[in-house]
Amino acid sequence: EHLGRIAPGAMATGPAAAFLEPRWPTPIRRGTVGGGSVRTGAADWPLPPPLSAIASPRCDEREPFAGRFRSGACFAAPLLCALTSSSSRRVRRRAAALSRRLLGRVRRHATRDRLQDTEIRAAMQLPPEALEIVPGEEVAVGRDSRIDLRGTWLNLFRNSAPYIAMFRNTVMVFHIPGHLLNDTRSAELEGLLGDITLCTLLGVKPVLVVAIEGRILQRATAEGLGGEGGAPVTLQSLPYEDDVLRMVKEEVGIVLAELEGVLGRLGRYVQGRRRSVGPSPAVEKAADADDEDETSFHVYASSMLVSAAPFRTTDGVAGGLLGRVYKVDVQQIRRRLQDNDLVVLMPVGTCAGGDVRCVSSEQLATEVAKQMKAAKLVFFTRGQHFVDTRRRGLPVATIQVKDASEWVKYAKEKPEILQDELARELLSYVELLIEALASGTRRGHLLDSMQGSLLQELYTTDGRGTLVSQDLYDGLRLADASDVGGILGLTMPLVEKGLLKKRSGYEVERSCSSREMFVWKRDDQTLGCASLECFDDAPDMAELGCFVVSEACRGKGHGTVLLAYIERVAVLQGLRTIFLLTTQTMQWFEERGFRSTSVDKLPECKRKSYDVTRSSKVYMKNLDEIPSSVMERFSFVEVDTLE
C-alpha cells in the first residue's frame, strides 16, 4: 500500500528506482543508498541487517536509488526494505526470508571480492625458493620402458613423420558426402572438416567437392517440384524452370556460407590465431603480406571453376536439371592452391549459353583428381567397408586395381548386392576410383567420416579404411631357366664391387628349379630379383638373398615392393622368421623391421657355411609381429610412384 505497483519490464533493466511507480502523497526526492537506510520523500525505512550488507554507499545524485549493489545482490533492496516494515505479518515474514537468501549469495562471493590483485599475481608466479635440483632416476633404456615413461604418443608421432613429409605440397581431393550436410552443425561434419584443416596445416593442398544433391532433392520434394505421378524426385526429373533454378542457387549459397563459417572457426582453433576466411583477392593478400605467413589459408569457391553440359540419354532425351562435367579450370585451382587457399567446388556448372546445370558430385571429384593428377582421391562412406572372409572377417586394408575390377564384375552379377543401398554406394565409389587411378591419380581411399579417421588413414601405417592402389606386383613371379641371364646381368655389377656374394650360373639355375628365386620383369627387362632359401633344420626360417633392384629403379620404391612381395610369400609358406646377411645396406633393412642379431641365431647348416672373411652383418625379422595385410599396406603407402 506504500509503494504502489512495479512498472512493466521491471525484471529487465535499470536500477531499483526505475522499477517503482510511486503513489506517495508527497513527491519523491532524489534519494541515496547508503548508511543503512533508504530515504524516499517523507518516509524513512530502516534497512534490516541483511540488506544493509547488500547496499553499497556509492550513489548517483542524478538518478533516484542509483546506488551500486554488491556482487550477488538483488535490485529489489529498496522494495524489501519497504516490505519488512509492512503492517502485514505474512508480508514481513516472506520479506525476511528473501533477505536471508540475498545475504547467503553475498557471502558466497565474499572471498572473490576480498581477493586482491597482488595476491593473484603472487599465486601465478614461481618463486625462486620453490625450485630445487634433484638427481635423475636411473631408468632402463629399453624400448618398453621408454613407452611406459613417455606414452604411446611418442611412437605415433615419430611414425607419422615420414608421411607428413611425403604428403607435403601434394594435392588431395576429398568428396564430402551428402548425408553429412543435412545438418551442417553436426559434430561429425565439424570433426571431418577439422581433420582436413589440420591436413592443410601439415602441408596438404586440399580440394573439397561438396555433395548437395540430397539437399536439393529434399527441398524439391517439400515444395512439390518434379516427381510427377508419385515418382521419386531426381535431378533428371526436375524441370529446367525459374523456380527450380532459384531453389538450387539458394541451396548452394546456404551450404557454402555455412561451410565457410565452420572452416573459419576450425582454422582459427587449429592454428591458434586469427585466420582470414572468404574470397581471397590478390590485392588483399598483398596488403596483408606482413601479417600472413605461408601456413594461412582462405576458402575459395567460384562457379567459374566448373563448366557443364546438358545431360542426354543414349536415345537423345534431355536430362532436365542434370548435367555432366565438361571442363574443370585446373590452372585456376592450382594457382589458388599455391596461394594456400582451400578450394571448395560445388557440383553446379555453367553451360556455354549461360544455363546452370547440376552435375554428379562423385563424378566431379573424379574428374578433378584425374585432370590434376592428384596424389589421393578420398570418398567418405557411411560406415560400410570391405572384409576378407578368408581371414575371419578382418577388414581389407589394401586392394589392388585388378582385384577391385574383378570385384566390380562380380558385384554386378549379384542381385543381393545391387539391392542393398550401402553396397551400391560402395560399388559406385570403387568404379570411380578405378577410373581415377587409370588416369594418373596415385591412390584412392574408402573410409568412414568419423573424426580422426582421415588422420589415421593418412599418417599411420595400419590406416583406417581401404586403400586402392595400382597393381604394384605386376611382373613379379617365380623365376625359371629363361631368367638366368637377366639375373646374372643384374647381379654382376654388384659382385664386381664386392657388395654381393658371387653366384654362378649353375647356382642361379638351381635356385630357379627349386622355386626359391623370384624375378621382376617388365617388357622383357629385369627390374629386380630375390631368393628365399629354406632350411631343413629350421623349418620356420628362411634366408632372404640375392636381393637386387636395377640401377634405373633405385630410389623409386621398387625395393620396398619387392620386399613386401617376398614377405607375403614367406607368410603363405608358413615361415615365421626371415634373415639376411649384408655388408652395406643395414639402415635400409632396419627401417623395414629387421633387427641386428648374432651369427649364433642362424640355422646350423648356415652357420657352417658362413664366410668369416666378408664380416657380413646378420639381420632378422619376425613376421608374426606385423600382420601381412599391414606389411602390404605399408609398401603401398610408402611407394610414391612406379615408372
C-alpha positions in Angstrom: 0.0 0.0 0.0 3.0 2.3 0.3 5.0 1.5 -2.9 2.3 1.3 -5.5 2.9 -1.2 -8.3 6.0 -2.4 -10.2 6.3 -0.9 -13.6 6.3 -3.3 -16.7 9.7 -4.7 -17.7 11.0 -4.3 -14.2 13.0 -7.6 -14.3 14.9 -6.5 -17.4 16.5 -3.1 -17.0 17.6 -0.2 -14.8 18.3 0.5 -11.1 15.7 -0.2 -8.5 14.2 3.2 -8.5 13.2 2.8 -12.2 11.1 -0.3 -11.3 8.8 1.6 -9.0 5.9 3.7 -10.0 5.4 5.8 -6.8 2.0 6.6 -5.4 3.0 8.7 -2.4 1.2 11.7 -1.2 4.4 13.7 -1.3 6.7 13.9 -4.3 9.6 11.5 -4.3 13.0 13.2 -3.8 16.4 12.1 -5.2 17.3 9.5 -2.6 20.6 7.8 -1.8 21.5 4.3 -1.0 23.9 4.1 2.0 24.3 4.4 5.7 21.9 1.6 6.3 18.7 3.4 5.1 16.9 4.4 2.0 15.3 7.9 2.1 12.3 8.4 -0.2 10.3 11.6 0.4 8.9 11.9 3.8 9.3 8.2 4.6 12.5 6.8 6.2 12.6 3.0 6.2 15.5 1.4 8.0 17.3 -1.4 6.3 17.4 -4.8 8.1 20.9 -6.2 8.7 20.9 -8.4 5.6 20.0 -5.6 3.3 22.5 -3.2 4.9 25.2 -5.6 3.9 24.0 -5.6 0.4 23.8 -1.9 -0.2 27.0 -0.1 -1.2 27.4 3.6 -0.2 28.1 4.7 -3.8 25.3 6.8 -5.1 24.5 8.9 -8.1 22.6 12.1 -7.4 21.4 12.3 -10.9 19.1 9.3 -10.5 16.9 8.1 -7.6 18.1 5.0 -5.9 21.1 4.8 -8.3 23.4 3.2 -5.7 25.5 0.2 -6.6 24.6 -3.2 -5.1 27.4 -5.5 -4.3 28.1 -8.8 -6.2 25.2 -11.2 -5.8 22.8 -8.6 -4.6 19.3 -8.1 -6.0 17.9 -4.9 -7.5 14.9 -5.1 -5.2 16.6 -4.0 -2.0 14.5 -0.8 -1.6 11.4 -2.9 -2.2 12.4 -5.4 0.5 13.1 -2.5 2.9 9.5 -1.4 2.5 8.1 -4.8 2.8 9.9 -5.6 6.1 8.1 -2.6 7.7 4.7 -3.5 6.3 1.8 -3.9 8.7 1.1 -7.4 7.3 2.8 -10.2 9.3 2.8 -12.5 6.3 4.5 -9.9 4.1 7.1 -9.2 6.7 7.9 -12.9 7.1 8.3 -13.5 3.4 10.5 -10.4 3.0 12.7 -11.6 5.8 13.2 -15.0 4.1 14.1 -13.3 0.9 16.6 -11.1 2.7 18.3 -14.2 4.2 18.7 -15.7 0.7 20.2 -12.5 -0.6 22.7 -12.5 2.3 23.7 -16.0 1.5 24.5 -15.0 -2.1 26.7 -12.2 -0.9 28.6 -14.4 1.5 29.3 -16.9 -1.4 31.0 -14.0 -3.3 32.8 -12.5 -0.3 36.0 -14.5 -0.9 36.1 -13.4 -4.5 35.6 -9.7 -3.6 38.3 -9.8 -0.9 41.0 -11.3 -3.3 43.5 -8.6 -4.2 45.5 -8.2 -7.4 48.8 -8.6 -5.6 47.6 -12.0 -4.2 46.5 -13.2 -7.7 49.9 -12.2 -9.2 51.8 -13.9 -6.3 49.8 -17.1 -6.8 50.7 -17.2 -10.5 54.4 -16.6 -10.1 57.0 -19.2 -9.4 59.2 -18.0 -6.6 62.9 -19.0 -6.8 62.9 -20.6 -3.4 60.4 -23.1 -4.7 62.9 -24.5 -7.2 65.0 -27.5 -6.3 67.5 -29.6 -8.2 67.3 -33.4 -7.7 69.3 -36.2 -9.3 67.7 -38.0 -12.2 66.4 -41.5 -11.6 68.0 -44.5 -13.3 65.6 -45.7 -15.9 66.0 -48.6 -18.3 66.8 -47.6 -21.9 64.8 -50.5 -23.4 62.0 -49.9 -25.8 59.2 -51.0 -23.5 60.4 -48.8 -20.6 60.6 -45.8 -22.9 57.0 -46.3 -24.0 55.9 -46.6 -20.4 57.8 -43.5 -19.4 56.7 -41.2 -22.3 53.5 -42.7 -23.5 52.5 -44.2 -26.8 52.0 -40.7 -28.4 55.8 -40.5 -28.9 55.9 -43.6 -31.2 52.8 -42.4 -33.0 54.4 -39.0 -33.6 57.6 -40.5 -34.9 55.9 -43.0 -37.1 53.8 -40.3 -38.7 56.7 -38.0 -39.5 57.6 -39.8 -42.8 54.0 -39.5 -44.0 53.9 -35.8 -43.1 57.0 -35.2 -45.2 55.7 -37.4 -48.0 52.3 -35.7 -48.4 53.6 -32.1 -48.1 52.6 -30.0 -51.1 50.5 -32.9 -52.6 47.0 -32.3 -54.0 44.3 -34.4 -52.4 40.6 -34.4 -53.5 38.1 -35.0 -50.7 34.4 -35.8 -51.5 32.1 -34.5 -48.7 29.1 -36.8 -48.8 25.5 -35.5 -48.8 24.5 -37.3 -45.6 26.8 -35.0 -43.6 25.2 -31.9 -45.0 21.7 -32.5 -43.7 22.9 -30.7 -40.5 25.9 -28.5 -41.2 26.4 -28.0 -37.5 26.7 -31.7 -36.7 29.7 -32.9 -34.7 30.6 -35.5 -37.4 30.9 -32.8 -40.1 32.8 -30.5 -37.9 35.2 -33.3 -37.0 35.8 -34.2 -40.6 36.4 -30.6 -41.6 38.7 -30.2 -38.6 40.8 -33.1 -39.8 41.0 -31.6 -43.3 42.0 -28.3 -41.8 44.8 -30.0 -39.8 46.0 -31.7 -43.0 46.2 -28.2 -44.6 48.3 -27.1 -41.7 50.6 -30.1 -42.4 51.2 -29.0 -46.0 48.4 -30.8 -47.9 46.7 -29.0 -50.8 43.1 -29.9 -50.4 40.2 -29.7 -52.9 36.8 -30.2 -51.4 33.9 -31.4 -53.6 30.6 -31.0 -51.7 27.6 -33.1 -52.5 24.4 -31.0 -52.3 22.2 -33.2 -54.5 20.5 -34.6 -51.4 19.5 -31.2 -50.1 18.2 -30.1 -53.5 16.0 -33.2 -53.9 14.7 -32.9 -50.3 13.7 -29.3 -50.8 12.2 -30.0 -54.2 10.1 -32.8 -52.7 8.9 -30.5 -49.9 8.0 -27.7 -52.4 6.3 -30.1 -54.8 8.7 -29.7 -57.7 9.2 -32.6 -60.1 8.3 -36.2 -59.3 5.0 -36.4 -61.2 2.7 -39.3 -60.6 4.2 -40.1 -57.2 7.6 -41.0 -58.7 10.7 -40.1 -56.6 12.3 -36.7 -57.4 15.7 -36.9 -59.2 17.9 -34.3 -60.9 16.9 -35.8 -64.2 13.2 -35.4 -63.4 13.4 -31.8 -62.2 12.3 -29.4 -64.9 14.5 -26.6 -66.0 12.4 -23.7 -64.7 12.9 -20.5 -62.8 11.6 -21.8 -59.5 13.9 -24.8 -59.7 17.0 -22.7 -60.6 16.2 -20.2 -57.8 16.0 -23.1 -55.3 19.3 -24.6 -56.5 21.1 -21.2 -56.2 19.8 -20.7 -52.7 20.9 -24.1 -51.5 24.4 -23.6 -53.0 24.7 -20.2 -51.2 23.4 -21.6 -47.9 25.7 -24.6 -47.9 28.8 -22.6 -49.0 28.2 -19.9 -46.3 27.8 -22.5 -43.6 30.9 -24.4 -44.7 33.0 -21.2 -44.7 31.8 -20.4 -41.2 32.8 -23.9 -39.9 36.1 -23.9 -41.7 37.0 -20.4 -40.5 36.3 -21.4 -36.9 38.2 -24.6 -37.1 41.1 -22.9 -38.9 41.5 -20.4 -36.1 41.3 -23.2 -33.5 43.8 -25.4 -35.2 46.4 -22.7 -35.9 45.8 -20.8 -32.6 45.5 -17.4 -34.2 43.2 -15.3 -36.4 42.9 -16.6 -40.0 41.2 -15.0 -42.8 38.2 -16.8 -44.4 36.4 -15.9 -47.5 37.3 -15.0 -51.1 41.0 -14.1 -51.3 41.6 -11.3 -53.7 45.3 -10.8 -54.7 45.1 -7.1 -53.6 44.1 -8.0 -50.1 46.9 -10.6 -49.9 49.5 -8.2 -51.0 48.4 -5.7 -48.4 48.4 -8.2 -45.6 51.7 -9.9 -46.7 53.4 -8.8 -43.5 50.7 -10.3 -41.3 50.1 -13.6 -43.1 52.6 -16.4 -43.2 52.7 -19.3 -45.6 50.5 -21.5 -43.4 47.5 -19.3 -43.5 44.7 -20.1 -46.0 41.5 -18.8 -47.4 38.4 -20.6 -48.5 37.9 -20.1 -52.2 34.8 -21.1 -54.1 33.6 -20.0 -57.6 31.0 -21.1 -60.0 33.5 -20.4 -62.8 35.8 -23.3 -61.9 33.4 -26.0 -63.4 31.9 -25.9 -66.9 28.9 -28.2 -67.5 27.0 -29.5 -70.5 23.4 -30.7 -70.7 22.9 -34.4 -70.0 21.2 -36.5 -72.6 20.5 -40.2 -72.5 21.6 -42.6 -75.2 18.3 -42.1 -77.0 18.7 -38.3 -77.0 16.2 -37.5 -74.2 17.2 -34.3 -72.2 18.1 -34.8 -68.6 16.3 -31.8 -67.1 18.4 -30.1 -64.5 21.0 -32.8 -64.6 24.2 -32.1 -66.5 27.6 -33.6 -67.0 31.1 -32.2 -66.3 32.5 -30.6 -69.4 35.6 -28.9 -68.2 37.5 -28.1 -64.9 39.6 -25.0 -64.7 42.7 -26.8 -63.4 45.1 -23.8 -63.8 42.9 -21.6 -61.6 42.7 -24.3 -59.0 46.5 -24.8 -59.0 47.0 -21.0 -58.6 44.7 -21.0 -55.6 46.3 -24.0 -54.0 49.8 -22.4 -54.5 48.4 -19.4 -52.5 47.5 -21.8 -49.7 43.8 -21.5 -50.4 41.3 -24.3 -49.6 39.3 -24.8 -52.8 35.7 -25.8 -52.4 33.8 -27.0 -55.5 30.1 -27.2 -55.7 28.5 -29.7 -58.2 27.0 -26.8 -60.2 28.4 -25.7 -63.5 27.6 -23.2 -66.2 27.0 -24.2 -69.8 28.2 -22.3 -72.8 24.9 -20.5 -73.2 24.8 -19.4 -69.5 22.5 -22.2 -68.4 23.1 -23.6 -64.9 23.2 -27.4 -64.5 23.7 -29.7 -61.6 26.4 -32.4 -62.0 27.2 -35.5 -60.0 29.5 -34.6 -57.1 31.2 -38.0 -57.2 31.9 -37.6 -61.0 33.1 -34.1 -60.4 35.6 -35.3 -57.7 36.8 -38.0 -60.0 37.4 -35.5 -62.9 39.2 -33.1 -60.7 41.5 -35.9 -59.4 42.1 -37.1 -63.0 42.9 -33.8 -64.5 45.1 -32.6 -61.6 46.9 -35.9 -61.3 46.1 -35.8 -57.6 48.0 -37.8 -55.1 44.8 -39.1 -53.5 41.1 -39.2 -54.1 39.1 -39.9 -50.9 35.5 -41.0 -50.7 33.8 -41.0 -47.2 31.3 -43.8 -46.7 28.5 -44.2 -44.2 30.5 -46.9 -42.4 30.3 -49.7 -44.9 33.6 -51.3 -45.7 35.2 -54.4 -47.2 36.1 -57.5 -45.1 38.1 -60.6 -46.1 36.1 -63.8 -45.3 39.2 -65.9 -45.7 40.8 -64.0 -42.7 37.9 -64.4 -40.3 36.2 -61.2 -41.5 39.2 -58.9 -41.0 38.9 -55.5 -42.7 40.6 -55.2 -46.1 43.4 -52.7 -45.7 44.6 -52.7 -49.3 43.1 -53.7 -52.6 44.8 -53.6 -56.0 43.1 -52.2 -59.1 43.0 -55.6 -60.7 41.3 -57.2 -57.7 38.9 -54.2 -57.4 37.9 -54.6 -61.1 37.2 -58.3 -60.6 35.0 -57.5 -57.6 33.0 -54.9 -59.6 32.2 -57.5 -62.3 31.3 -60.0 -59.6 29.1 -57.5 -57.7 27.1 -56.5 -60.8 26.0 -60.1 -61.2 24.8 -60.4 -57.6 21.2 -59.2 -57.0 21.7 -59.1 -53.2 24.5 -56.5 -53.7 22.6 -54.4 -56.2 19.5 -54.3 -54.0 21.5 -53.0 -51.0 21.7 -49.2 -50.9 25.0 -49.1 -49.0 26.5 -51.8 -51.2 25.5 -49.9 -54.4 27.1 -46.7 -53.0 30.4 -48.6 -52.3 30.2 -50.1 -55.7 29.9 -46.7 -57.4 32.9 -45.4 -55.3 35.1 -48.3 -56.4 34.3 -47.8 -60.0 35.2 -44.1 -59.8 38.4 -44.9 -58.0 39.4 -47.4 -60.7 38.7 -44.7 -63.3 40.8 -42.1 -61.5 43.7 -44.4 -60.9 43.7 -45.4 -64.6 44.2 -41.7 -65.5 47.0 -40.7 -63.2 45.7 -40.5 -59.7 48.1 -42.3 -57.4 45.9 -43.6 -54.6 42.3 -44.0 -53.7 40.8 -44.3 -50.3 37.5 -45.5 -48.8 36.9 -44.7 -45.2 34.2 -43.6 -42.8 33.7 -39.9 -41.8 34.3 -40.3 -38.1 36.6 -37.7 -36.5 40.2 -38.8 -36.6 39.6 -41.4 -39.4 41.2 -39.3 -42.1 44.3 -38.6 -39.9 44.7 -42.3 -39.1 44.3 -43.2 -42.7 46.9 -40.8 -44.0 49.5 -40.7 -41.2 49.7 -44.2 -39.8 50.9 -47.5 -41.2 47.8 -49.6 -40.4 45.4 -46.9 -41.6 41.7 -46.9 -41.0 39.9 -47.7 -44.2 40.7 -49.4 -47.5 43.5 -48.2 -49.8 43.0 -48.8 -53.6 46.3 -48.8 -55.5 47.8 -49.7 -58.8 48.9 -53.3 -59.4 52.4 -52.9 -57.8 53.1 -56.7 -58.0 52.6 -56.8 -61.8 55.5 -58.6 -63.3 56.7 -60.3 -60.1 56.8 -64.1 -60.3 58.9 -67.2 -59.7 61.9 -67.3 -61.9 62.6 -70.1 -64.4 65.5 -71.1 -66.5 64.9 -68.4 -69.1 65.5 -65.7 -66.5 69.1 -66.9 -65.5 70.8 -64.5 -68.0 68.8 -61.5 -66.8 69.5 -62.3 -63.1 73.3 -62.7 -63.7 73.4 -59.4 -65.7 71.6 -57.6 -62.8 73.9 -59.0 -60.0 77.3 -58.9 -61.8 78.0 -55.2 -61.3 77.4 -55.5 -57.5 79.6 -58.7 -57.3 82.4 -56.8 -59.0 82.2 -54.1 -56.4 82.2 -56.6 -53.6 78.7 -55.8 -52.4 77.1 -59.1 -53.3 78.2 -62.7 -53.0 79.2 -64.3 -56.3 76.7 -66.9 -57.7 77.5 -69.0 -60.7 75.0 -69.7 -63.4 74.6 -73.2 -62.1 73.7 -71.9 -58.6 71.2 -69.4 -60.0 69.6 -72.1 -62.3 69.4 -74.5 -59.3 67.6 -71.8 -57.2 65.1 -71.3 -60.1 64.4 -75.0 -60.5 63.9 -75.4 -56.7 61.4 -72.5 -56.8 63.5 -70.3 -54.5 64.3 -67.5 -56.9 61.9 -64.6 -57.8 62.2 -62.2 -60.6 60.5 -58.9 -61.5 60.3 -58.2 -65.3 58.6 -55.5 -67.3 58.7 -55.5 -71.1 61.5 -58.2 -71.1 63.6 -56.0 -68.8 64.7 -57.4 -65.4 63.8 -54.8 -62.7 64.8 -56.9 -59.7 65.3 -60.3 -58.2 65.4 -62.0 -54.8 65.8 -65.5 -53.4 64.1 -67.1 -50.4 66.0 -70.2 -49.3 64.5 -72.6 -46.7 66.4 -75.0 -44.3 65.6 -78.5 -43.2 67.0 -78.0 -39.7 64.9 -74.7 -39.2 61.5 -75.2 -41.0 60.1 -71.9 -39.8 63.1 -69.8 -41.0 64.4 -68.7 -44.4 67.2 -66.6 -45.8 66.5 -63.6 -48.0 69.3 -63.4 -50.5 70.3 -62.1 -53.9 68.1 -59.0 -53.2 68.9 -56.7 -56.1 67.0 -53.8 -57.8 68.2 -52.4 -61.1 70.0 -49.1 -61.0 67.4 -47.3 -63.1 64.7 -48.3 -60.5 66.5 -47.4 -57.3 65.0 -44.7 -55.1 61.6 -45.1 -56.6 60.1 -47.7 -54.2 60.7 -50.8 -56.2 62.8 -52.3 -53.4 60.0 -51.9 -50.9 57.5 -53.6 -53.2 59.9 -56.5 -53.9 60.5 -56.9 -50.1 56.8 -56.8 -49.4 56.1 -59.5 -52.1 58.8 -61.8 -50.6 57.4 -61.3 -47.1 53.9 -62.2 -48.3 55.3 -65.4 -50.0 57.1 -66.3 -46.7 53.8 -65.9 -44.7 52.0 -68.1 -47.2 54.7 -70.8 -46.8 54.2 -70.8 -43.0 57.5 -69.1 -42.2 57.8 -67.0 -39.1 61.3 -65.5 -39.5 63.4 -64.4 -42.4 67.1 -63.3 -42.1 69.7 -61.9 -44.4 73.4 -61.2 -44.5 74.6 -57.8 -45.6 77.6 -55.6 -45.5 76.3 -52.3 -46.9 72.5 -51.8 -46.7 71.9 -52.2 -43.0 70.0 -49.0 -42.5 67.5 -49.7 -45.3 66.6 -53.0 -43.8 66.4 -51.6 -40.3 63.9 -49.1 -41.4 61.7 -52.0 -42.6 61.6 -54.0 -39.4 64.9 -56.0 -39.4 66.9 -56.2 -36.2 70.6 -57.0 -35.9 71.5 -60.3 -34.2 74.4 -62.7 -33.8 75.6 -65.5 -36.0 74.6 -68.0 -33.3 70.9 -67.4 -34.2 71.4 -68.7 -37.7 70.4 -72.3 -38.6 73.2 -74.8 -38.0 73.8 -75.5 -41.7 74.0 -71.8 -42.4 76.5 -71.2 -39.6 78.8 -73.8 -41.1 78.8 -72.0 -44.5 79.2 -68.5 -43.0 82.0 -66.6 -44.7 84.0 -65.0 -41.9 86.2 -63.0 -44.3 83.2 -60.9 -45.5 82.2 -59.9 -42.0 78.6 -59.8 -43.0 76.0 -58.5 -40.5 73.1 -60.7 -39.6 69.6 -59.2 -39.6 66.3 -61.0 -38.7 62.7 -60.0 -38.9 59.8 -61.7 -37.1 56.9 -61.9 -39.5 54.4 -62.5 -36.6 54.9 -59.0 -35.2 53.0 -57.3 -38.0 50.0 -58.8 -39.9 50.7 -59.4 -43.5 47.9 -57.0 -44.5 49.7 -54.2 -42.7 53.0 -55.1 -44.3 51.4 -55.0 -47.7 49.7 -51.7 -46.9 53.0 -50.2 -45.8 54.5 -51.0 -49.1 51.6 -49.5 -51.0 51.7 -46.3 -48.9 55.4 -45.8 -49.0 55.9 -46.1 -52.7 55.2 -42.7 -54.3 55.0 -43.8 -58.0 56.5 -46.6 -60.1 57.6 -45.8 -63.6 
